[in-house]
């Protein structure tokens, strides 16, 4: 499952801070933050975590996170 979120992870230092939390979370297979995007989009691939569980990992690291709202096509086909 792939999830996308808006965050306040906005620089290399922030990524360094959140990395240990993401790496210790069982079930996250990959993740990346687009710090060039104004919404600082975090994309997470996971085998078993739900959206709330991913959000809890990021919040534990001290960052704000919210689900990225899907557009009409995402709602219909996502």
GUPA-914565 format. One record per residue: residue in one letter; x, y, z of N, C-alpha, C, O in turn. Coordinates in steps of 0.001 Angstrom, whole numbers. Layout:
BEGIN
+------+---------+---------+---------+---------+---------+---------+---------+---------+---------+---------+---------+---------+
! resn !    n_xx !    n_yy !    n_zz !   ca_xx !   ca_yy !   ca_zz !    c_xx !    c_yy !    c_zz !    o_xx !    o_yy !    o_zz !
+------+---------+---------+---------+---------+---------+---------+---------+---------+---------+---------+---------+---------+
!    A !       X !       Y !       Z !       X !       Y !       Z !       X !       Y !       Z !       X !       Y !       Z !
...
+------+---------+---------+---------+---------+---------+---------+---------+---------+---------+---------+---------+---------+
***
This chain:
BEGIN
+------+---------+---------+---------+---------+---------+---------+---------+---------+---------+---------+---------+---------+
! resn !    n_xx !    n_yy !    n_zz !   ca_xx !   ca_yy !   ca_zz !    c_xx !    c_yy !    c_zz !    o_xx !    o_yy !    o_zz !
+------+---------+---------+---------+---------+---------+---------+---------+---------+---------+---------+---------+---------+
!    X !     838 !   -1168 !       0 !       0 !       0 !       0 !     886 !    1236 !       0 !    1911 !    1271 !     681 !
!    X !     496 !    2236 !    -754 !    1226 !    3500 !    -807 !     362 !    4605 !    -221 !    -806 !    4751 !    -581 !
!    X !     945 !    5379 !     685 !     268 !    6516 !    1292 !    1057 !    7778 !     994 !    2283 !    7742 !     890 !
!    X !     349 !    8899 !     855 !    1009 !   10194 !     722 !     456 !   11147 !    1772 !    -734 !   11141 !    2087 !
!    X !    1356 !   11963 !    2300 !    1011 !   12869 !    3390 !    1639 !   14236 !    3160 !    2672 !   14357 !    2502 !
!    X !     999 !   15266 !    3713 !    1609 !   16587 !    3827 !    2308 !   16617 !    5179 !    1754 !   16165 !    6181 !
!    X !    3540 !   17157 !    5204 !    4306 !   17196 !    6453 !    5007 !   18538 !    6602 !    4901 !   19416 !    5746 !
!    X !    5721 !   18674 !    7705 !    6612 !   19819 !    7881 !    8075 !   19345 !    7923 !    8928 !   20000 !    8522 !
!    X !    8352 !   18215 !    7289 !    9716 !   17704 !    7132 !   10319 !   18461 !    5947 !   10056 !   18125 !    4792 !
!    X !   11133 !   19490 !    6239 !   11475 !   20405 !    5161 !   12950 !   20547 !    4819 !   13308 !   21401 !    4007 !
!    X !   13822 !   19726 !    5420 !   15242 !   19864 !    5093 !   15977 !   18561 !    5404 !   15404 !   17611 !    5937 !
!    X !   17247 !   18547 !    5058 !   18059 !   17364 !    5318 !   18152 !   17024 !    6794 !   18182 !   15850 !    7164 !
!    X !   18197 !   18039 !    7634 !   18251 !   17796 !    9079 !   16974 !   17136 !    9583 !   17018 !   16254 !   10441 !
!    X !   15838 !   17569 !    9042 !   14558 !   16959 !    9407 !   14515 !   15492 !    8965 !   14057 !   14616 !    9698 !
!    X !   15004 !   15253 !    7750 !   15026 !   13881 !    7242 !   15923 !   13016 !    8121 !   15581 !   11871 !    8420 !
!    X !   17069 !   13555 !    8537 !   17969 !   12814 !    9424 !   17297 !   12500 !   10757 !   17542 !   11444 !   11341 !
!    X !   16453 !   13408 !   11241 !   15753 !   13194 !   12508 !   14695 !   12111 !   12391 !   14560 !   11284 !   13293 !
!    X !   13944 !   12098 !   11302 !   12849 !   11151 !   11156 !   13325 !    9763 !   10704 !   12627 !    8772 !   10916 !
!    X !   14503 !    9688 !   10087 !   14985 !    8418 !    9532 !   15010 !    7269 !   10539 !   14509 !    6194 !   10212 !
!    X !   15562 !    7430 !   11741 !   15571 !    6290 !   12668 !   14164 !    5790 !   13022 !   13962 !    4591 !   13219 !
!    X !   13216 !    6686 !   13101 !   11844 !    6301 !   13420 !   11231 !    5503 !   12272 !   10542 !    4507 !   12495 !
!    X !   11487 !    5950 !   11038 !   10945 !    5250 !    9877 !   11612 !    3890 !    9707 !   10960 !    2919 !    9321 !
!    X !   12916 !    3817 !    9997 !   13644 !    2563 !    9820 !   13257 !    1525 !   10868 !   13291 !     328 !   10584 !
!    X !   12889 !    1960 !   12076 !   12520 !     991 !   13109 !   11059 !     547 !   13004 !   10663 !    -430 !   13640 !
!    X !   10265 !    1252 !   12212 !    8847 !     907 !   12065 !    8714 !    -361 !   11219 !    9083 !    -379 !   10045 !
!    X !    8193 !   -1392 !   11819 !    7991 !   -2644 !   11109 !    6919 !   -2461 !   10047 !    5832 !   -1960 !   10330 !
!    X !    7232 !   -2871 !    8824 !    6244 !   -2812 !    7759 !    6457 !   -1712 !    6751 !    5847 !   -1744 !    5682 !
!    X !    7310 !    -723 !    7049 !    7603 !     319 !    6059 !    8715 !    -207 !    5166 !    9829 !    -459 !    5623 !
!    X !    8397 !    -367 !    3888 !    9384 !    -904 !    2947 !   10197 !     187 !    2278 !   11362 !     -28 !    1943 !
!    X !    9598 !    1360 !    2078 !   10348 !    2503 !    1553 !    9592 !    3788 !    1870 !    8385 !    3780 !    2114 !
!    X !   10329 !    4882 !    1859 !    9717 !    6184 !    2105 !   10614 !    7275 !    1533 !   11823 !    7093 !    1397 !
!    X !   10014 !    8395 !    1204 !   10757 !    9531 !     680 !    9960 !   10802 !     934 !    8729 !   10789 !     960 !
!    X !   10689 !   11901 !    1122 !   10059 !   13211 !    1305 !   10495 !   14110 !     159 !   11686 !   14230 !    -130 !
!    X !    9532 !   14734 !    -487 !    9820 !   15710 !   -1527 !    9887 !   17083 !    -873 !    8872 !   17767 !    -741 !
!    X !   11094 !   17480 !    -465 !   11242 !   18759 !     227 !   11137 !   19946 !    -727 !   11021 !   21087 !    -279 !
!    X !   11175 !   19695 !   -2032 !   10993 !   20772 !   -3010 !    9525 !   21138 !   -3193 !    9211 !   22238 !   -3648 !
!    X !    8632 !   20228 !   -2843 !    7195 !   20481 !   -2930 !    6794 !   21365 !   -1749 !    7208 !   21094 !    -622 !
!    X !    6004 !   22410 !   -1975 !    5597 !   23292 !    -871 !    4873 !   22559 !     262 !    4888 !   23016 !    1405 !
!    X !    4240 !   21426 !     -51 !    3520 !   20654 !     975 !    4408 !   19601 !    1630 !    3942 !   18850 !    2487 !
!    X !    5682 !   19537 !    1238 !    6651 !   18590 !    1827 !    6064 !   17168 !    1851 !    5884 !   16570 !    2912 !
!    X !    5776 !   16653 !     665 !    5051 !   15395 !     525 !    5911 !   14201 !     924 !    7005 !   13993 !     398 !
!    X !    5392 !   13435 !    1857 !    5985 !   12177 !    2290 !    5227 !   11047 !    1610 !    4002 !   10963 !    1707 !
!    X !    5958 !   10179 !     922 !    5365 !    9002 !     298 !    5905 !    7774 !    1022 !    7116 !    7616 !    1175 !
!    X !    5001 !    6909 !    1463 !    5385 !    5729 !    2238 !    4812 !    4479 !    1577 !    3627 !    4423 !    1250 !
!    X !    5669 !    3482 !    1387 !    5245 !    2159 !     933 !    5274 !    1246 !    2162 !    6264 !    1205 !    2892 !
!    X !    4191 !     525 !    2378 !    4124 !    -366 !    3533 !    3371 !   -1640 !    3185 !    2449 !   -1642 !    2369 !
!    X !    3789 !   -2719 !    3826 !    3132 !   -4001 !    3635 !    1952 !   -4192 !    4577 !    1002 !   -4905 !    4254 !
!    X !    2015 !   -3545 !    5762 !    1022 !   -3897 !    6768 !     497 !   -2731 !    7611 !    -486 !   -2901 !    8332 !
!    X !    1119 !   -1563 !    7542 !     654 !    -458 !    8374 !    -494 !     279 !    7704 !    -556 !     382 !    6479 !
!    X !   -1401 !     791 !    8530 !   -2455 !    1633 !    7970 !   -2023 !    3098 !    8061 !    -971 !    3416 !    8618 !
!    X !   -2842 !    3969 !    7513 !   -2516 !    5389 !    7455 !   -2253 !    5971 !    8845 !   -1295 !    6722 !    9030 !
!    X !   -3081 !    5636 !    9803 !   -2930 !    6166 !   11165 !   -1630 !    5702 !   11806 !    -996 !    6463 !   12537 !
!    X !   -1229 !    4468 !   11544 !      17 !    3946 !   12117 !    1239 !    4663 !   11534 !    2193 !    4956 !   12255 !
!    X !    1208 !    4941 !   10238 !    2304 !    5702 !    9626 !    2352 !    7101 !   10217 !    3428 !    7605 !   10539 !
!    X !    1203 !    7722 !   10360 !    1149 !    9062 !   10946 !    1713 !    9069 !   12363 !    2399 !   10018 !   12744 !
!    X !    1440 !    8044 !   13140 !    1933 !    7969 !   14511 !    3459 !    7905 !   14549 !    4078 !    8487 !   15440 !
!    X !    4066 !    7210 !   13599 !    5530 !    7124 !   13542 !    6130 !    8510 !   13310 !    7086 !    8894 !   13984 !
!    X !    5581 !    9248 !   12372 !    6102 !   10578 !   12056 !    5867 !   11544 !   13213 !    6732 !   12360 !   13529 !
!    X !    4706 !   11451 !   13839 !    4417 !   12316 !   14994 !    5345 !   11995 !   16160 !    5756 !   12897 !   16891 !
!    X !    5676 !   10726 !   16339 !    6604 !   10332 !   17405 !    7975 !   10985 !   17184 !    8678 !   11306 !   18141 !
!    X !    8340 !   11175 !   15924 !    9613 !   11824 !   15597 !    9543 !   13338 !   15794 !   10565 !   14019 !   15715 !
!    X !    8342 !   13870 !   16049 !    8192 !   15285 !   16347 !    7745 !   16149 !   15183 !    7901 !   17370 !   15219 !
!    X !    7191 !   15531 !   14153 !    6769 !   16291 !   12978 !    5261 !   16265 !   12806 !    4568 !   15360 !   13270 !
!    X !    4781 !   17295 !   12121 !    3358 !   17363 !   11790 !    3123 !   16567 !   10518 !    3966 !   16540 !    9621 !
!    X !    1971 !   15921 !   10452 !    1637 !   15102 !    9296 !     123 !   15042 !    9152 !    -605 !   14971 !   10141 !
!    X !    -332 !   15070 !    7923 !   -1755 !   14889 !    7651 !   -1892 !   14195 !    6308 !   -1041 !   14368 !    5435 !
!    X !   -2945 !   13414 !    6129 !   -3133 !   12728 !    4853 !   -3260 !   13739 !    3721 !   -3901 !   14779 !    3872 !
!    X !   -2650 !   13424 !    2598 !   -2805 !   14279 !    1421 !   -4143 !   13944 !     796 !   -4431 !   12788 !     486 !
!    X !   -4945 !   14960 !     619 !   -6270 !   14744 !      41 !   -6142 !   14392 !   -1429 !   -5406 !   15038 !   -2176 !
!    X !   -6856 !   13375 !   -1828 !   -6830 !   12944 !   -3220 !   -7737 !   13821 !   -4046 !   -8770 !   14288 !   -3565 !
!    X !   -7359 !   14044 !   -5276 !   -8214 !   14746 !   -6215 !   -9374 !   13860 !   -6634 !   -9484 !   12728 !   -6161 !
!    X !  -10218 !   14339 !   -7489 !  -11398 !   13594 !   -7941 !  -11018 !   12246 !   -8532 !  -11651 !   11240 !   -8214 !
!    X !   -9996 !   12201 !   -9387 !   -9607 !   10933 !   -9993 !   -9085 !    9961 !   -8939 !   -9364 !    8764 !   -9010 !
!    X !   -8331 !   10464 !   -7962 !   -7850 !    9610 !   -6882 !   -8985 !    9036 !   -6051 !   -8916 !    7892 !   -5602 !
!    X !  -10028 !    9827 !   -5848 !  -11184 !    9351 !   -5094 !  -11932 !    8277 !   -5880 !  -12426 !    7305 !   -5308 !
!    X !  -12009 !    8462 !   -7189 !  -12732 !    7504 !   -8017 !  -11948 !    6226 !   -8261 !  -12520 !    5136 !   -8286 !
!    X !  -10626 !    6360 !   -8443 !   -9829 !    5214 !   -8849 !   -8737 !    4833 !   -7864 !   -8024 !    3854 !   -8083 !
!    X !   -8592 !    5600 !   -6768 !   -7487 !    5369 !   -5857 !   -7850 !    4456 !   -4766 !   -7020 !    4159 !   -3907 !
+------+---------+---------+---------+---------+---------+---------+---------+---------+---------+---------+---------+---------+
***
